[in-house]
Amino acid sequence: MDTETIENTNFQYVKLANEIEERIKKGEFTAGEKLTSLRKMHKQSGLSITTVYQSYIELEKRGIIESRSKSGFFVKPLISSYIKVPDILKPKIEPRRISINSVACSIVENLNDPNILHLGASAPPKELLPIKQLAKIIKKESTKNLENIIHTYGNPSGNISLRKQILKRTVGKNQKNIYLDDIIITSGCLNAVTLCLKAITKKGDTVAVESPTFHCFLQLIEDLGLMALELPTNISTGVELDNLEQILDENNVKVCLFIPTFNNPIGSNMPVQKRKEIVELLNRKEIPVIEDDIHGDLFFEGRLQPTLKSFDRKGLVLYCSSFSKSISPGLRVGWVIPGRFKENIKRLKLNTTVATPTLNEFVIAEYLKSGAHDRHLKTLRNRLRNQMSIVTNTIAQCFPEGVKISVPAGGMSLWVQLSENINTFDLYKKTMEENISFLPGGLCSGTGKYNHCMRISCGLPFDEKLKQGLDTIGRIIKDISLG
């Protein structure tokens, strides 16, 4: 059996599960209704009974259906029908200095403690990463080849073979007129964003960001002595277009820093038309925008979204991404396509790191060349989708009534809004006494608007320990509420 046949066999059940889920969402099956029997679905679909059964089990893992002894499979209420999404909180629109580093660093320092249940780290666990394949790549290389790879500094722009592989994938994201020399390898996505901010800004400049935004962006803005302008952001569709031009004019924005695809922390996914309109506006006003697309490959259904970069006509979109969420966080391999700022970025990289680690670049390049990555992504997306569904349902059951939870269509994080009397910094201190961590929402903004919110990661495989952890957080929230 050839590779393509094996892949099709492995994923036919996922395709059928996706089709059934879509029909349920459209209302063709209602909550409590019995699904078509295995034998009947086998005849309708032309797939084996085993494949149909796998599809139903897949839907059960997603929390879409449930099995009842000797009765079959039945549709459960959709998450969207009983879970409310977090409110759109509109902060006062003014540039402000950020001061979160000391608190953020104390929280991040605990990430490597094996005794803590880490529900705040937005990273996939080793069980979902292609570690065996990466190890094989290194093992098969001779000592001589490894010597050639690691004995000297690499090309300042990065390994040519790796950049060729990234270029192929970039073209697949509808980005046109991108060439090999346009790509610069970096030590992860955050390093790419750092280089971009340094290339464009000087101390005191204003950076427009989503509200809330990735806490590391705010820490970086603080370190560089910049001002953050937090823009009104829709929990589902990203930055609001209303009055955006006026806001940019009134606040002398030097650069925008956005995560349009599965935003961290809220999971918003900007519609294609809005992406186009925002880039056209920023191009017209000659304002650069740094695009973080680190979660772009982690969509649960449909296909890759066109990037902001794909609508750029002036070289003003600086596109940043990495393989940290899909292949390995530890290898720290990312890249930037910086448009008209390419020479500045190359100089900054050369003057700060000289080059990126050559062995890491080589391993990622060889893995991409093997063709295994796309198959791996299919499995990873499906696992994350299932885990997010289960975690969402568990939070809804364990946390107090009235909790609001984002329902992203990709990525690996949930944004959870509690009642306003719950300060999640105080909650964090109490959960850490139980060796459970999460990310307090107040770290994702300088406005103080999100102190009753939290980010929960869905990267960890769902097990009894994770369930107990969420149950413990819910119990502590209830205790705080009772005073």
C-alpha beads as a LAMMPS data file, in Angstrom:
LAMMPS data file: protein, C-alpha beads

483 atoms
482 bonds

1 atom types
1 bond types

-500.0 500.0 xlo xhi
-500.0 500.0 ylo yhi
-500.0 500.0 zlo zhi

Masses

1 110.0

Atoms # bond

1 1 1 0.000 0.000 0.000
2 1 1 1.564 3.351 -1.000
3 1 1 1.942 6.361 1.334
4 1 1 -0.996 8.246 -0.152
5 1 1 -3.319 5.249 0.270
6 1 1 -2.224 4.809 3.889
7 1 1 -2.823 8.505 4.577
8 1 1 -6.290 8.412 2.989
9 1 1 -7.220 5.317 4.999
10 1 1 -6.027 6.932 8.218
11 1 1 -8.035 10.094 7.706
12 1 1 -11.255 8.919 6.016
13 1 1 -12.879 8.612 9.431
14 1 1 -11.853 12.192 10.296
15 1 1 -13.318 13.476 7.042
16 1 1 -16.631 11.703 7.730
17 1 1 -16.621 13.003 11.327
18 1 1 -16.095 16.551 10.040
19 1 1 -18.990 16.177 7.586
20 1 1 -21.349 14.881 10.288
21 1 1 -20.294 17.646 12.702
22 1 1 -21.020 20.254 10.032
23 1 1 -24.498 18.766 9.477
24 1 1 -25.142 18.891 13.230
25 1 1 -24.055 22.539 13.349
26 1 1 -26.441 23.319 10.482
27 1 1 -29.305 21.791 12.447
28 1 1 -29.836 18.665 10.350
29 1 1 -29.525 16.701 13.605
30 1 1 -30.801 18.238 16.829
31 1 1 -29.757 17.705 20.444
32 1 1 -31.004 14.345 21.711
33 1 1 -31.606 12.938 18.227
34 1 1 -30.228 9.506 17.388
35 1 1 -27.576 9.401 14.667
36 1 1 -27.917 7.161 11.632
37 1 1 -27.014 3.569 12.539
38 1 1 -23.554 2.230 11.696
39 1 1 -24.908 -0.122 9.020
40 1 1 -27.044 2.533 7.370
41 1 1 -24.192 5.081 7.395
42 1 1 -21.912 2.385 5.965
43 1 1 -24.309 1.963 3.012
44 1 1 -24.787 5.728 2.556
45 1 1 -21.100 6.634 2.682
46 1 1 -19.546 3.614 1.010
47 1 1 -17.088 3.371 3.897
48 1 1 -16.519 0.271 6.009
49 1 1 -18.451 -0.193 9.254
50 1 1 -15.112 0.039 11.103
51 1 1 -14.405 3.453 9.549
52 1 1 -17.915 4.702 10.362
53 1 1 -17.507 3.488 13.944
54 1 1 -14.158 5.333 14.191
55 1 1 -15.927 8.491 12.969
56 1 1 -18.576 8.205 15.673
57 1 1 -15.922 7.624 18.336
58 1 1 -14.112 10.697 16.999
59 1 1 -17.274 12.785 17.374
60 1 1 -17.697 11.423 20.881
61 1 1 -14.162 12.581 21.735
62 1 1 -15.073 16.056 20.466
63 1 1 -18.070 16.154 22.767
64 1 1 -20.464 16.338 19.806
65 1 1 -22.287 13.013 20.380
66 1 1 -22.598 10.416 23.127
67 1 1 -23.053 6.656 23.075
68 1 1 -25.896 5.038 25.006
69 1 1 -25.702 1.381 25.927
70 1 1 -27.518 -0.824 23.396
71 1 1 -29.199 2.268 21.893
72 1 1 -26.640 3.836 19.583
73 1 1 -25.134 7.326 19.292
74 1 1 -27.036 10.513 20.138
75 1 1 -26.384 14.207 19.462
76 1 1 -25.334 16.285 22.479
77 1 1 -26.179 20.014 22.817
78 1 1 -23.648 22.121 20.882
79 1 1 -21.123 24.010 23.001
80 1 1 -22.292 27.268 21.425
81 1 1 -25.845 26.612 22.636
82 1 1 -25.011 26.610 26.342
83 1 1 -21.707 28.485 26.674
84 1 1 -21.557 32.262 26.438
85 1 1 -18.489 33.872 24.883
86 1 1 -16.527 36.543 26.777
87 1 1 -17.630 40.161 26.501
88 1 1 -15.917 42.673 24.211
89 1 1 -14.282 44.989 26.750
90 1 1 -13.355 48.334 25.228
91 1 1 -10.412 49.941 27.025
92 1 1 -9.755 53.671 27.003
93 1 1 -7.905 54.326 23.761
94 1 1 -4.665 56.046 24.698
95 1 1 -0.969 55.168 24.492
96 1 1 0.285 53.883 27.841
97 1 1 3.473 52.639 29.366
98 1 1 3.505 48.961 30.310
99 1 1 4.649 47.559 33.636
100 1 1 4.053 43.806 33.824
101 1 1 7.541 42.316 33.534
102 1 1 8.182 41.572 37.202
103 1 1 4.858 39.730 37.634
104 1 1 5.101 37.951 34.275
105 1 1 8.638 36.713 34.922
106 1 1 7.699 35.255 38.295
107 1 1 4.886 33.268 36.636
108 1 1 6.921 32.117 33.636
109 1 1 9.774 30.914 35.882
110 1 1 7.545 28.045 37.048
111 1 1 7.044 26.613 33.550
112 1 1 9.734 23.942 33.868
113 1 1 8.669 22.681 37.291
114 1 1 7.496 19.055 36.736
115 1 1 5.467 19.140 39.952
116 1 1 3.121 21.811 38.606
117 1 1 0.130 21.242 36.334
118 1 1 0.766 23.877 33.669
119 1 1 -2.570 25.064 32.293
120 1 1 -1.235 28.420 31.145
121 1 1 1.607 27.431 28.817
122 1 1 0.573 27.720 25.166
123 1 1 2.725 24.852 23.927
124 1 1 2.035 21.320 22.714
125 1 1 3.242 18.422 24.908
126 1 1 5.858 15.932 23.738
127 1 1 3.108 13.376 22.985
128 1 1 1.904 15.540 20.085
129 1 1 5.314 16.329 18.586
130 1 1 7.286 14.363 15.931
131 1 1 10.186 13.699 18.316
132 1 1 10.990 10.218 16.960
133 1 1 11.238 11.507 13.404
134 1 1 13.533 14.346 14.475
135 1 1 15.747 11.922 16.413
136 1 1 16.037 9.619 13.388
137 1 1 17.247 12.527 11.246
138 1 1 20.163 13.150 13.607
139 1 1 20.958 9.432 14.098
140 1 1 21.232 8.717 10.383
141 1 1 23.830 11.445 9.823
142 1 1 27.485 10.455 9.862
143 1 1 29.918 12.108 12.242
144 1 1 31.554 13.783 9.238
145 1 1 28.303 15.341 8.078
146 1 1 27.499 16.528 11.586
147 1 1 30.958 18.095 11.808
148 1 1 30.263 20.003 8.605
149 1 1 26.958 21.220 9.989
150 1 1 28.104 22.430 13.404
151 1 1 31.782 23.381 12.997
152 1 1 31.103 26.930 11.826
153 1 1 28.584 29.767 11.932
154 1 1 25.746 29.472 9.436
155 1 1 24.486 31.836 6.779
156 1 1 23.251 35.002 8.565
157 1 1 19.948 34.722 6.657
158 1 1 19.612 31.059 7.587
159 1 1 20.016 27.580 6.116
160 1 1 19.224 27.719 2.387
161 1 1 17.486 24.322 2.337
162 1 1 15.258 25.382 5.238
163 1 1 14.387 28.663 3.555
164 1 1 13.441 26.775 0.384
165 1 1 11.041 24.590 2.386
166 1 1 9.523 27.662 4.066
167 1 1 9.176 29.350 0.681
168 1 1 7.148 26.385 -0.624
169 1 1 4.828 26.599 2.369
170 1 1 4.609 30.390 2.094
171 1 1 3.386 30.186 -1.490
172 1 1 0.744 27.772 -0.214
173 1 1 -0.574 30.567 2.021
174 1 1 -1.430 32.742 -0.989
175 1 1 1.615 34.940 -0.501
176 1 1 2.806 36.003 -3.960
177 1 1 6.032 37.649 -5.068
178 1 1 7.999 36.161 -2.159
179 1 1 11.502 34.949 -3.000
180 1 1 14.197 32.945 -1.206
181 1 1 16.222 36.027 -0.247
182 1 1 13.130 37.573 1.380
183 1 1 13.167 34.969 4.171
184 1 1 15.362 35.322 7.270
185 1 1 15.577 32.506 9.832
186 1 1 15.237 33.549 13.486
187 1 1 15.370 31.932 16.925
188 1 1 11.611 31.480 17.161
189 1 1 8.712 33.770 16.350
190 1 1 9.194 36.119 19.314
191 1 1 12.779 36.740 18.211
192 1 1 11.417 37.651 14.768
193 1 1 8.934 40.099 16.318
194 1 1 11.719 41.587 18.467
195 1 1 13.914 42.203 15.432
196 1 1 10.986 43.828 13.625
197 1 1 10.181 46.198 16.495
198 1 1 13.835 47.160 16.843
199 1 1 14.090 47.822 13.091
200 1 1 11.070 50.141 13.043
201 1 1 10.797 51.881 16.405
202 1 1 12.783 54.022 18.818
203 1 1 12.186 54.661 22.505
204 1 1 8.904 56.478 23.131
205 1 1 7.186 55.375 19.895
206 1 1 3.615 54.008 19.970
207 1 1 2.783 50.407 19.000
208 1 1 -0.878 49.523 18.288
209 1 1 -1.884 46.072 19.566
210 1 1 -5.055 44.042 20.045
211 1 1 -6.707 44.169 23.457
212 1 1 -6.042 41.775 25.075
213 1 1 -2.804 40.664 23.419
214 1 1 0.038 38.181 23.910
215 1 1 1.700 39.013 27.219
216 1 1 5.229 38.625 25.761
217 1 1 4.451 41.457 23.325
218 1 1 3.677 43.747 26.241
219 1 1 6.833 42.648 28.063
220 1 1 8.841 43.411 24.926
221 1 1 7.168 46.813 24.510
222 1 1 8.057 47.564 28.143
223 1 1 11.706 46.517 27.675
224 1 1 12.110 48.659 24.539
225 1 1 10.658 51.747 26.222
226 1 1 7.706 51.892 23.818
227 1 1 4.074 52.885 24.389
228 1 1 1.201 50.418 23.841
229 1 1 -2.041 51.556 22.230
230 1 1 -4.644 48.853 22.856
231 1 1 -7.311 48.695 20.157
232 1 1 -10.915 47.493 20.613
233 1 1 -10.905 43.802 19.633
234 1 1 -13.815 41.488 18.857
235 1 1 -13.586 38.110 20.588
236 1 1 -14.399 36.356 17.278
237 1 1 -13.166 38.604 14.452
238 1 1 -10.203 40.521 15.863
239 1 1 -9.404 44.227 15.679
240 1 1 -12.467 46.441 15.159
241 1 1 -12.407 48.516 11.972
242 1 1 -14.756 51.205 13.319
243 1 1 -12.842 54.479 13.743
244 1 1 -9.509 52.676 13.258
245 1 1 -8.200 55.293 10.824
246 1 1 -9.088 58.113 13.206
247 1 1 -7.469 56.281 16.124
248 1 1 -4.255 55.790 14.136
249 1 1 -4.170 59.472 13.153
250 1 1 -4.845 60.820 16.639
251 1 1 -2.205 58.674 18.324
252 1 1 0.730 58.865 15.902
253 1 1 1.084 55.082 15.644
254 1 1 4.523 53.981 14.471
255 1 1 3.694 50.291 13.873
256 1 1 0.871 47.786 14.444
257 1 1 1.495 44.362 15.988
258 1 1 -1.342 41.912 15.311
259 1 1 -2.115 38.180 15.582
260 1 1 -4.962 37.920 13.029
261 1 1 -5.155 34.100 12.994
262 1 1 -6.177 32.404 16.274
263 1 1 -5.047 35.290 18.397
264 1 1 -3.223 34.551 21.621
265 1 1 -4.934 34.774 24.105
266 1 1 -8.544 35.150 22.888
267 1 1 -8.499 32.903 19.797
268 1 1 -10.107 35.427 17.426
269 1 1 -9.791 34.753 13.695
270 1 1 -9.984 37.819 11.468
271 1 1 -12.274 37.400 8.412
272 1 1 -10.613 37.631 4.997
273 1 1 -12.346 40.895 3.990
274 1 1 -11.317 42.579 7.234
275 1 1 -7.706 41.488 6.674
276 1 1 -7.775 43.047 3.235
277 1 1 -9.301 46.308 4.459
278 1 1 -6.849 46.681 7.340
279 1 1 -3.812 46.125 5.120
280 1 1 -5.151 48.543 2.498
281 1 1 -5.680 51.173 5.217
282 1 1 -2.200 50.693 6.690
283 1 1 -0.579 50.631 3.239
284 1 1 -2.313 53.888 2.392
285 1 1 -1.114 55.521 5.596
286 1 1 2.399 54.039 5.264
287 1 1 2.132 52.354 8.682
288 1 1 3.982 49.012 8.979
289 1 1 2.254 46.020 10.574
290 1 1 4.023 43.079 12.177
291 1 1 1.982 39.912 11.613
292 1 1 2.439 37.019 14.052
293 1 1 1.130 33.866 12.327
294 1 1 2.470 31.259 14.735
295 1 1 -0.903 29.464 14.970
296 1 1 -1.748 29.730 11.256
297 1 1 -1.332 25.993 10.584
298 1 1 -3.487 24.951 13.550
299 1 1 -6.945 25.402 12.038
300 1 1 -9.606 22.833 12.916
301 1 1 -11.652 22.959 9.722
302 1 1 -11.560 24.530 6.274
303 1 1 -8.196 25.585 4.958
304 1 1 -5.322 27.995 5.516
305 1 1 -6.395 31.616 5.869
306 1 1 -4.784 34.193 3.581
307 1 1 -2.294 36.156 5.643
308 1 1 -2.116 39.939 6.033
309 1 1 1.110 39.647 4.045
310 1 1 -0.824 38.296 1.046
311 1 1 -2.624 41.666 0.716
312 1 1 0.517 43.789 1.122
313 1 1 1.468 45.879 -1.911
314 1 1 4.135 48.097 -0.365
315 1 1 6.367 45.773 1.645
316 1 1 4.918 47.131 4.876
317 1 1 3.748 43.820 6.373
318 1 1 6.495 42.051 8.325
319 1 1 5.385 38.405 8.493
320 1 1 6.630 36.341 11.461
321 1 1 6.114 32.663 12.285
322 1 1 7.858 29.570 13.642
323 1 1 7.670 25.797 14.068
324 1 1 7.432 26.031 17.868
325 1 1 3.737 25.095 18.030
326 1 1 3.845 22.276 15.496
327 1 1 7.310 20.663 15.498
328 1 1 9.381 21.691 18.520
329 1 1 9.337 24.632 20.943
330 1 1 12.848 23.726 22.115
331 1 1 14.574 23.949 18.727
332 1 1 13.576 27.636 18.497
333 1 1 13.346 27.861 14.698
334 1 1 11.278 30.707 13.271
335 1 1 11.432 33.124 10.392
336 1 1 10.505 36.589 9.203
337 1 1 9.585 37.965 5.790
338 1 1 10.257 41.648 6.512
339 1 1 9.455 43.333 3.191
340 1 1 11.126 46.716 2.799
341 1 1 12.818 46.325 6.209
342 1 1 14.885 43.319 5.126
343 1 1 18.323 44.947 5.282
344 1 1 17.662 46.416 8.729
345 1 1 16.520 43.022 10.040
346 1 1 19.534 41.224 8.562
347 1 1 21.906 43.733 10.159
348 1 1 20.202 43.471 13.556
349 1 1 20.317 39.680 13.470
350 1 1 23.989 39.684 12.463
351 1 1 24.903 42.144 15.215
352 1 1 22.980 40.335 17.966
353 1 1 23.144 36.590 17.234
354 1 1 25.414 36.351 14.137
355 1 1 23.456 33.296 12.970
356 1 1 20.836 30.819 14.131
357 1 1 21.887 27.341 15.399
358 1 1 22.916 25.329 12.337
359 1 1 21.989 21.895 13.689
360 1 1 18.475 23.021 14.584
361 1 1 18.007 24.503 11.118
362 1 1 19.265 21.326 9.471
363 1 1 16.960 19.024 11.458
364 1 1 13.851 21.080 10.672
365 1 1 14.816 21.347 6.978
366 1 1 15.286 17.584 6.642
367 1 1 12.019 16.886 8.435
368 1 1 10.101 19.229 6.096
369 1 1 11.769 17.654 3.050
370 1 1 10.607 14.205 4.154
371 1 1 6.965 15.157 3.511
372 1 1 5.916 13.985 6.979
373 1 1 4.943 17.420 8.258
374 1 1 1.598 17.747 6.493
375 1 1 0.509 14.331 7.745
376 1 1 1.650 15.274 11.236
377 1 1 -0.328 18.540 11.061
378 1 1 -3.541 16.666 10.267
379 1 1 -3.135 14.541 13.381
380 1 1 -2.082 17.502 15.528
381 1 1 -5.046 19.648 14.448
382 1 1 -7.474 16.861 15.200
383 1 1 -5.996 16.133 18.632
384 1 1 -6.011 19.814 19.588
385 1 1 -9.584 20.173 18.364
386 1 1 -10.690 17.248 20.536
387 1 1 -8.779 18.487 23.560
388 1 1 -10.183 21.995 23.228
389 1 1 -13.724 20.615 23.075
390 1 1 -13.228 18.439 26.157
391 1 1 -11.517 21.204 28.164
392 1 1 -14.279 23.668 27.239
393 1 1 -16.987 21.282 28.431
394 1 1 -15.073 20.506 31.619
395 1 1 -14.639 24.204 32.463
396 1 1 -18.349 24.755 31.870
397 1 1 -19.129 21.929 34.312
398 1 1 -16.519 22.709 36.988
399 1 1 -16.506 26.511 37.099
400 1 1 -19.312 28.603 38.627
401 1 1 -22.443 29.293 36.600
402 1 1 -22.061 32.318 34.340
403 1 1 -18.498 31.576 33.236
404 1 1 -17.820 32.752 29.670
405 1 1 -15.459 30.866 27.371
406 1 1 -14.085 31.637 23.916
407 1 1 -14.767 29.051 21.197
408 1 1 -11.785 29.325 18.802
409 1 1 -11.652 27.523 15.466
410 1 1 -7.945 26.820 15.876
411 1 1 -4.872 27.304 18.045
412 1 1 -4.552 25.812 21.518
413 1 1 -5.814 28.344 24.071
414 1 1 -9.119 29.297 25.676
415 1 1 -9.948 32.745 27.079
416 1 1 -12.124 32.433 30.167
417 1 1 -14.054 35.322 31.721
418 1 1 -15.157 35.044 35.348
419 1 1 -17.379 37.346 37.392
420 1 1 -15.824 40.756 38.075
421 1 1 -15.352 40.074 41.793
422 1 1 -12.718 37.416 40.974
423 1 1 -9.183 38.769 40.583
424 1 1 -7.231 36.109 38.694
425 1 1 -3.890 37.275 40.133
426 1 1 -5.247 36.394 43.583
427 1 1 -6.761 33.205 42.174
428 1 1 -3.366 32.262 40.711
429 1 1 -1.695 32.506 44.127
430 1 1 -4.300 30.147 45.593
431 1 1 -4.111 27.598 42.749
432 1 1 -0.322 27.575 42.965
433 1 1 -0.704 26.355 46.543
434 1 1 -2.280 23.293 44.845
435 1 1 0.540 23.177 42.224
436 1 1 -1.749 24.367 39.405
437 1 1 -0.840 27.301 37.167
438 1 1 -2.656 29.292 34.479
439 1 1 -2.112 32.693 32.878
440 1 1 -3.923 35.573 34.628
441 1 1 -5.702 37.775 32.079
442 1 1 -4.278 40.956 33.586
443 1 1 -0.888 40.098 32.047
444 1 1 -2.393 40.438 28.569
445 1 1 -3.221 44.132 28.902
446 1 1 -1.951 47.284 30.527
447 1 1 -5.467 48.622 31.068
448 1 1 -6.566 46.602 34.099
449 1 1 -9.698 45.580 32.170
450 1 1 -9.025 41.836 32.188
451 1 1 -8.140 41.104 35.808
452 1 1 -11.177 38.775 36.019
453 1 1 -10.064 36.750 32.970
454 1 1 -7.624 33.897 32.427
455 1 1 -5.968 31.941 29.621
456 1 1 -6.198 28.142 29.757
457 1 1 -4.062 26.021 27.432
458 1 1 -5.543 22.998 25.663
459 1 1 -2.176 21.579 24.624
460 1 1 -1.980 18.947 27.353
461 1 1 -3.655 15.579 26.656
462 1 1 -6.850 15.376 28.686
463 1 1 -6.542 12.934 31.579
464 1 1 -7.722 12.532 35.163
465 1 1 -4.979 14.856 36.470
466 1 1 -6.047 17.641 34.132
467 1 1 -9.714 17.122 34.996
468 1 1 -8.932 17.276 38.712
469 1 1 -6.879 20.428 38.108
470 1 1 -9.792 22.216 36.434
471 1 1 -12.143 20.955 39.141
472 1 1 -9.797 22.375 41.795
473 1 1 -9.677 25.784 40.100
474 1 1 -13.474 25.792 39.911
475 1 1 -13.740 24.918 43.611
476 1 1 -11.347 27.720 44.584
477 1 1 -13.300 30.238 42.471
478 1 1 -16.501 29.207 44.235
479 1 1 -14.817 29.544 47.644
480 1 1 -13.608 33.057 46.767
481 1 1 -17.077 34.026 45.553
482 1 1 -18.618 32.922 48.838
483 1 1 -16.121 35.124 50.644

Bonds

1 1 1 2
2 1 2 3
3 1 3 4
4 1 4 5
5 1 5 6
6 1 6 7
7 1 7 8
8 1 8 9
9 1 9 10
10 1 10 11
11 1 11 12
12 1 12 13
13 1 13 14
14 1 14 15
15 1 15 16
16 1 16 17
17 1 17 18
18 1 18 19
19 1 19 20
20 1 20 21
21 1 21 22
22 1 22 23
23 1 23 24
24 1 24 25
25 1 25 26
26 1 26 27
27 1 27 28
28 1 28 29
29 1 29 30
30 1 30 31
31 1 31 32
32 1 32 33
33 1 33 34
34 1 34 35
35 1 35 36
36 1 36 37
37 1 37 38
38 1 38 39
39 1 39 40
40 1 40 41
41 1 41 42
42 1 42 43
43 1 43 44
44 1 44 45
45 1 45 46
46 1 46 47
47 1 47 48
48 1 48 49
49 1 49 50
50 1 50 51
51 1 51 52
52 1 52 53
53 1 53 54
54 1 54 55
55 1 55 56
56 1 56 57
57 1 57 58
58 1 58 59
59 1 59 60
60 1 60 61
61 1 61 62
62 1 62 63
63 1 63 64
64 1 64 65
65 1 65 66
66 1 66 67
67 1 67 68
68 1 68 69
69 1 69 70
70 1 70 71
71 1 71 72
72 1 72 73
73 1 73 74
74 1 74 75
75 1 75 76
76 1 76 77
77 1 77 78
78 1 78 79
79 1 79 80
80 1 80 81
81 1 81 82
82 1 82 83
83 1 83 84
84 1 84 85
85 1 85 86
86 1 86 87
87 1 87 88
88 1 88 89
89 1 89 90
90 1 90 91
91 1 91 92
92 1 92 93
93 1 93 94
94 1 94 95
95 1 95 96
96 1 96 97
97 1 97 98
98 1 98 99
99 1 99 100
100 1 100 101
101 1 101 102
102 1 102 103
103 1 103 104
104 1 104 105
105 1 105 106
106 1 106 107
107 1 107 108
108 1 108 109
109 1 109 110
110 1 110 111
111 1 111 112
112 1 112 113
113 1 113 114
114 1 114 115
115 1 115 116
116 1 116 117
117 1 117 118
118 1 118 119
119 1 119 120
120 1 120 121
121 1 121 122
122 1 122 123
123 1 123 124
124 1 124 125
125 1 125 126
126 1 126 127
127 1 127 128
128 1 128 129
129 1 129 130
130 1 130 131
131 1 131 132
132 1 132 133
133 1 133 134
134 1 134 135
135 1 135 136
136 1 136 137
137 1 137 138
138 1 138 139
139 1 139 140
140 1 140 141
141 1 141 142
142 1 142 143
143 1 143 144
144 1 144 145
145 1 145 146
146 1 146 147
147 1 147 148
148 1 148 149
149 1 149 150
150 1 150 151
151 1 151 152
152 1 152 153
153 1 153 154
154 1 154 155
155 1 155 156
156 1 156 157
157 1 157 158
158 1 158 159
159 1 159 160
160 1 160 161
161 1 161 162
162 1 162 163
163 1 163 164
164 1 164 165
165 1 165 166
166 1 166 167
167 1 167 168
168 1 168 169
169 1 169 170
170 1 170 171
171 1 171 172
172 1 172 173
173 1 173 174
174 1 174 175
175 1 175 176
176 1 176 177
177 1 177 178
178 1 178 179
179 1 179 180
180 1 180 181
181 1 181 182
182 1 182 183
183 1 183 184
184 1 184 185
185 1 185 186
186 1 186 187
187 1 187 188
188 1 188 189
189 1 189 190
190 1 190 191
191 1 191 192
192 1 192 193
193 1 193 194
194 1 194 195
195 1 195 196
196 1 196 197
197 1 197 198
198 1 198 199
199 1 199 200
200 1 200 201
201 1 201 202
202 1 202 203
203 1 203 204
204 1 204 205
205 1 205 206
206 1 206 207
207 1 207 208
208 1 208 209
209 1 209 210
210 1 210 211
211 1 211 212
212 1 212 213
213 1 213 214
214 1 214 215
215 1 215 216
216 1 216 217
217 1 217 218
218 1 218 219
219 1 219 220
220 1 220 221
221 1 221 222
222 1 222 223
223 1 223 224
224 1 224 225
225 1 225 226
226 1 226 227
227 1 227 228
228 1 228 229
229 1 229 230
230 1 230 231
231 1 231 232
232 1 232 233
233 1 233 234
234 1 234 235
235 1 235 236
236 1 236 237
237 1 237 238
238 1 238 239
239 1 239 240
240 1 240 241
241 1 241 242
242 1 242 243
243 1 243 244
244 1 244 245
245 1 245 246
246 1 246 247
247 1 247 248
248 1 248 249
249 1 249 250
250 1 250 251
251 1 251 252
252 1 252 253
253 1 253 254
254 1 254 255
255 1 255 256
256 1 256 257
257 1 257 258
258 1 258 259
259 1 259 260
260 1 260 261
261 1 261 262
262 1 262 263
263 1 263 264
264 1 264 265
265 1 265 266
266 1 266 267
267 1 267 268
268 1 268 269
269 1 269 270
270 1 270 271
271 1 271 272
272 1 272 273
273 1 273 274
274 1 274 275
275 1 275 276
276 1 276 277
277 1 277 278
278 1 278 279
279 1 279 280
280 1 280 281
281 1 281 282
282 1 282 283
283 1 283 284
284 1 284 285
285 1 285 286
286 1 286 287
287 1 287 288
288 1 288 289
289 1 289 290
290 1 290 291
291 1 291 292
292 1 292 293
293 1 293 294
294 1 294 295
295 1 295 296
296 1 296 297
297 1 297 298
298 1 298 299
299 1 299 300
300 1 300 301
301 1 301 302
302 1 302 303
303 1 303 304
304 1 304 305
305 1 305 306
306 1 306 307
307 1 307 308
308 1 308 309
309 1 309 310
310 1 310 311
311 1 311 312
312 1 312 313
313 1 313 314
314 1 314 315
315 1 315 316
316 1 316 317
317 1 317 318
318 1 318 319
319 1 319 320
320 1 320 321
321 1 321 322
322 1 322 323
323 1 323 324
324 1 324 325
325 1 325 326
326 1 326 327
327 1 327 328
328 1 328 329
329 1 329 330
330 1 330 331
331 1 331 332
332 1 332 333
333 1 333 334
334 1 334 335
335 1 335 336
336 1 336 337
337 1 337 338
338 1 338 339
339 1 339 340
340 1 340 341
341 1 341 342
342 1 342 343
343 1 343 344
344 1 344 345
345 1 345 346
346 1 346 347
347 1 347 348
348 1 348 349
349 1 349 350
350 1 350 351
351 1 351 352
352 1 352 353
353 1 353 354
354 1 354 355
355 1 355 356
356 1 356 357
357 1 357 358
358 1 358 359
359 1 359 360
360 1 360 361
361 1 361 362
362 1 362 363
363 1 363 364
364 1 364 365
365 1 365 366
366 1 366 367
367 1 367 368
368 1 368 369
369 1 369 370
370 1 370 371
371 1 371 372
372 1 372 373
373 1 373 374
374 1 374 375
375 1 375 376
376 1 376 377
377 1 377 378
378 1 378 379
379 1 379 380
380 1 380 381
381 1 381 382
382 1 382 383
383 1 383 384
384 1 384 385
385 1 385 386
386 1 386 387
387 1 387 388
388 1 388 389
389 1 389 390
390 1 390 391
391 1 391 392
392 1 392 393
393 1 393 394
394 1 394 395
395 1 395 396
396 1 396 397
397 1 397 398
398 1 398 399
399 1 399 400
400 1 400 401
401 1 401 402
402 1 402 403
403 1 403 404
404 1 404 405
405 1 405 406
406 1 406 407
407 1 407 408
408 1 408 409
409 1 409 410
410 1 410 411
411 1 411 412
412 1 412 413
413 1 413 414
414 1 414 415
415 1 415 416
416 1 416 417
417 1 417 418
418 1 418 419
419 1 419 420
420 1 420 421
421 1 421 422
422 1 422 423
423 1 423 424
424 1 424 425
425 1 425 426
426 1 426 427
427 1 427 428
428 1 428 429
429 1 429 430
430 1 430 431
431 1 431 432
432 1 432 433
433 1 433 434
434 1 434 435
435 1 435 436
436 1 436 437
437 1 437 438
438 1 438 439
439 1 439 440
440 1 440 441
441 1 441 442
442 1 442 443
443 1 443 444
444 1 444 445
445 1 445 446
446 1 446 447
447 1 447 448
448 1 448 449
449 1 449 450
450 1 450 451
451 1 451 452
452 1 452 453
453 1 453 454
454 1 454 455
455 1 455 456
456 1 456 457
457 1 457 458
458 1 458 459
459 1 459 460
460 1 460 461
461 1 461 462
462 1 462 463
463 1 463 464
464 1 464 465
465 1 465 466
466 1 466 467
467 1 467 468
468 1 468 469
469 1 469 470
470 1 470 471
471 1 471 472
472 1 472 473
473 1 473 474
474 1 474 475
475 1 475 476
476 1 476 477
477 1 477 478
478 1 478 479
479 1 479 480
480 1 480 481
481 1 481 482
482 1 482 483
